[in-house]
Amino acid sequence: RENYLYEKVKLFAQQMTNIHLTSKRFPTTWGSSTLLQAHLEAFREIFEELKWNFSFILNLSESDFPLK
């Protein structure tokens, strides 16, 4: 199930220049330290590897539904 969603989001992200989908994935549980590790790795990648110049970071999970 998670591979299906990942592949669909990966196709979408390839079409957008302002979206980056990391290839490193973590098995997480809401509220656990593994979720913190996943966030820290994502932030490290944004700051150190991508060196993006941005105003904000929007972190979406599978239960978020962006309206606009």
C-alpha positions, -999 to +999 in steps of 0.1 A: +000+000+000+027+025+009+047+017-023+016+026-044+013+060-028+050+066-029+052+058-067+022+081-074+036+110-054+071+104-070+055+108-105+038+140-094+069+154-078+089+149-110+066+173-128+071+201-102+103+221-096+094+232-061+086+197-047+113+173-036+105+137-025+133+121-006+143+086-016+152+077+021+121+063+038+114+055+074+089+032+091+073+056+115+046+056+142+028+089+151+044+105+181+074+082+182+111+090+179+112+075+145+090+103+132+114+128+146+143+110+129+125+112+096+119+149+100+155+156+110+168+137+080+144+156+057+155+189+071+192+179+068+186+170+031+169+203+025+196+224+041+228+205+033+221+187+000+195+207-018+206+241-004+171+255-012+163+291-006+128+291+008+105+310+031+088+280+047+086+242+047+052+224+044+053+189+059+023+168+047+014+133+059-010+108+044-039+122+063-034+159+053-055+173+025-042+206+011-070+228-002-048+253-021 
